[in-house]
Amino acid sequence: MKRLLLTTLLALSLGLEVSARETTDMLGRKVDVPENPKKVYAPSPYGSYALYAMDPTLLAGWIFEIDNENLPYLHPTMKTLPTIGRVFGAGESANLEILLAAKPDLILMWQHTNEFNVKEAEKLKILNAPFVYAVDESIEDYTNIFKFLGKALNREERGNKLAAYSEKTFTDVRNTVAKVPANKRPKVYYAEGLDGLSTECDDSIHVQLLKLAGDVDVHRCHTSNHKGFEKMSMETILAYNPDVMIVQEKMFYDKINTLPIWKNINAVKNNRVYLIPKAPFNWFDRPPSFMRIMGLKWLMSALYPKETKIDIKKETKEFYKLFMNVNLTDKQLQEVLHPTIEYKKKIDGATPKS
């Protein structure tokens, strides 16, 4: 409170407009933030995605280049948004000149259980802007994340709306899973890589959806590192004999039915192999963003079609309108759910939500 008073007095003495207010971030820190932030920089992919969902016009810059084929699924502002990059960690590539030119008046940090944030924050002090922290240990934290962002960004109605959608999704999933005995839940193999021979241990951040959907990951182990990509042998996968496979790479998905060694697996024999949607952002993983909320609905409809009675096309359109700020055309909807040739073809543009 004293710091806010000093800030106010200083602003008045300089003849400036007073526009600061105090908020409490998800680490319990009391921070003076702009009354109405104009530009916000998030140095992590997770924060950038969450900011986009809250208000894409607030983004000071994006974390990485956006492929042109994904732009029709995004708000028009993304076409001209500068690419700033990351300031620390994997793929460090931040352009500090672009970052300084963007003049963010607020910085959104993303807290996992890692060591990056302290060093990241040190580098970002050059911006002379306040920091607020979101805390994300589980996908279920997005309910509180959106509520917090609503307060920090002075967009409480928006934050509460996204939080309510998220919480209802998690509640519906918990209720559905509770009705299915553990021994009746399908065994699921998550196939990564062009050969399908990489996956994740069941305790990995990359397969949180499988944990929520009934703890159904067949690969039971302790993850060796945050990156994941545990290498598998075909013998082990044959022994697992999963009922369902979810696949990251379209190249592998398109050829799995032609590979003799995979044909004896129940998931392949019973046509229960599903390609993860990823336009414009991945629904399941890499990075594990808020898109997983839609991914959870998609996964539940694939694993429990009798118990999860939803119209996935209708749900997808509603989600994109609410979270992505676009109205999908029927053609785009088809491309999202059933991509052709990596969905790298020219498609008609999405209509921005008014």
C-alpha positions, 0 to 999 in steps of 0.5 A: 500500500505504501509503495502504491501511495509513493507511486501515486505521489510521484506521478502527481508531482510529475504531472502524470495521469495516475493509472496504477492499481494493486493486484495480487499474483498467483505467488501471493505477491502484491504488485502495482500494475497499470490500471488498463495494460496496453501491451503485455509480454510473456517470455514463455509459450504458456503465458503467450497462449494464455494472453492470446485467449484473454485478449490477442490485442494485448500481446506485445509480441509472440514467442515464435514465428507463426506458420502462415497456414495457421494464421486463418485460425487466429485473430487478425492482429497476429498477422502483424505481431512482431516475433520477440522470442524467448529470453531464457531456456530452450530455444532462447532467441529473444530480440531485445531491440524488438522487445524494447520497441514494443514497450510492454507495460506489464510482464506475465511470468509463468511459474513451473517447478523449474529454475528459469524464472529467476534468471529470466526475471533478471534479464527482463528488468531492462524493461522497467515494467512490473512482473506478475506470476501465473502458477501452472502445475496442472491443466486444472490450474487454468480455472484460477489462471484465467480468473487471475488474468482477468483481475491483473489485466482488468478484464474480469468478465472475460477471465471469469467466462474462460474460467467457468468454461474450463471448470465445467470441462474438468467437472464433466470429465471427472463425473464421466470417468467416475462412472467407468470402472478402472478395469473397463477404461481403455489402455492408451498409447501416445505415439510420438515421432515419425515412427511412433516409437517415442512416448511419455511416462504416465507422470509426465506433464505431456500426458496430463490429459491421459491422467485426467481421462482415467489414468489410462497411459499404458507406459507406467514409469517415472519421466527421465526429463522434462523434454520426454520422448521416451524411446520405445521398442516395438516388442514393448508396444506389442506387449502393451497391446493398447486399445486406443492410440493417439498420434502426434505425427500425421505422416505416421498416422497416414501409414500405420494401417500399411505397416504389418508390425502394427496391424496386430495391435488392438487399436489398429485392428479396431480403428481406434487410432486418432490424430491429434488436432493441432491447428493453430495450436496443439490440442494435446501437448508441445506446448501443453497450453490452454488448448488442452481444454478442448483436447480433453473434450476430444480425448474423452469423446474418443475414449468414452464415446458412449459416456461422452455424448457431445457433438465434437464439431459443435464443441470445436466451433464454440471453443474457437469462438470463445477462446480463439476469437475466430468463427470457423467455417465448415471447411476449416472445421473439417481441416482442424479435425481431419487435417489433409497433408499436414493441413498445409494448403490454402484455405479460406480465412476465418471470420474474426469474432465481433 
